[in-house]
């Protein structure tokens, strides 16, 4: 899943951005890729940025999940439904898109990166 250093670099790049830039990139660049894959009925790996900063040793604080659906609320909020290997028996796990927030299981989500 680390694809010869490409995935860790993508995690690091997003984690090292400021909060506003990370939110904009998640919404404007990463979300369209995720949405397109899901609209094409493809499962897609996503990276969850949980730790911000430039220290590459903190990359282990981030996480990967498998997206399989999404919901867009009347208020424009976006929730991506995921299989999270940290919660293998839960079928109701989702991740917010569009800014710092919390995954439905309580972990922080500072940004999301499309990995496929």
C-alpha positions in Angstrom: 0.0 0.0 0.0 3.0 2.3 0.2 3.7 2.1 -3.6 7.4 2.7 -3.6 7.3 6.0 -1.6 4.6 7.7 -3.7 1.9 7.3 -1.0 4.0 8.5 1.9 5.0 11.5 -0.1 1.4 12.3 -0.8 0.6 12.0 2.9 3.5 14.2 3.8 2.7 16.8 1.3 -0.9 17.2 2.5 0.0 16.9 6.2 2.7 19.7 5.8 0.2 22.2 4.4 -1.5 24.9 6.5 -5.1 24.1 7.6 -6.7 26.4 5.0 -4.6 25.1 2.1 -5.2 21.5 3.2 -8.9 22.0 3.4 -9.0 23.6 0.0 -6.9 20.9 -1.6 -9.1 18.2 0.0 -12.2 19.8 -1.4 -11.0 21.0 -4.8 -8.5 18.3 -5.9 -8.9 15.2 -3.8 -12.7 15.0 -3.4 -13.4 15.2 -7.2 -11.0 12.2 -7.8 -12.7 10.2 -5.0 -16.1 11.1 -6.2 -15.3 10.1 -9.8 -14.0 6.7 -8.8 -17.1 6.1 -6.6 -19.4 7.3 -9.4 -17.7 4.8 -11.7 -18.5 2.1 -9.1 -14.9 1.6 -8.1 -13.7 1.1 -4.5 -11.0 3.6 -3.9 -8.2 3.8 -1.3 -8.1 7.1 0.6 -5.6 8.6 3.0 -6.8 10.2 6.2 -4.6 13.0 7.5 -4.8 12.9 11.2 -1.5 14.5 12.2 -0.3 17.8 10.7 3.3 18.9 10.4 6.4 18.5 8.4 8.1 15.8 10.5 8.2 12.7 8.3 8.3 10.5 11.4 4.8 11.6 12.3 3.4 10.0 9.1 2.6 6.9 11.0 -0.2 8.9 12.8 -2.1 9.0 9.5 -4.3 6.2 8.2 -5.7 4.5 5.1 -9.3 3.4 4.5 -11.3 2.1 1.6 -14.1 4.4 0.3 -17.2 2.7 -1.1 -19.9 5.4 -1.1 -20.8 9.0 -0.2 -23.6 11.2 0.9 -24.0 14.9 0.2 -26.3 16.7 2.7 -28.8 19.4 2.0 -26.3 21.9 3.5 -23.6 20.7 1.1 -21.7 18.7 3.7 -20.0 15.6 2.3 -19.5 12.3 4.1 -17.6 9.4 2.5 -18.6 6.0 3.6 -15.5 3.8 4.3 -14.3 0.4 5.4 -11.8 1.2 8.1 -9.5 -1.7 9.1 -9.2 -0.2 12.6 -13.0 -0.8 12.9 -13.5 -4.1 11.0 -17.0 -4.9 12.3 -18.5 -1.5 11.8 -20.6 -0.9 8.7 -21.5 2.7 9.5 -18.1 4.4 9.4 -17.8 7.7 7.5 -15.3 10.4 7.0 -16.1 14.1 6.5 -14.8 16.0 3.5 -14.3 19.8 3.5 -12.4 20.7 6.6 -11.1 19.5 9.9 -13.5 17.3 11.6 -13.9 13.9 13.1 -14.5 10.5 11.6 -17.7 8.9 12.8 -15.6 6.8 15.1 -14.1 9.8 16.8 -10.7 10.1 15.3 -9.6 13.4 13.8 -9.6 14.0 10.1 -7.6 17.1 9.0 -7.7 16.3 5.3 -8.2 13.5 2.8 -6.0 12.3 -0.1 -7.1 10.1 -3.0 -4.6 7.2 -3.2 -5.7 5.5 -6.4 
